């Protein structure tokens, strides 16, 4: 399962376990609308369309 699949299929979340030698050492979960996985809107796009807003928690590079 990929992050884009989560978005495309409207899933609430998905998790994956990281195992070492058969032992779970970490579990990674992505929740629906998690801002940590939001991409920033390119500055050029915002300049061209004043109605666009930067995504929350995205740090612009300008």
C-alpha positions, 0 to 999 in steps of 0.5 A: 500500500502506498500513500497515494493509494490511501488518498485514491481509495479514501482509506482512513489509515494504513500501517506497516510493521518494520521487522528485524529477525522476525521481531517487530521493532517499529510500526508506521501508520499514516492517517487520512489527511495527515499533514506530515504527508502534505506536499507544498503548493509550488510558489509559481502556482500561487503566484499565477493563481491568487486563490490558491493557499499554501497547504498547512504545515508545508514550509515554503522555500521562498 
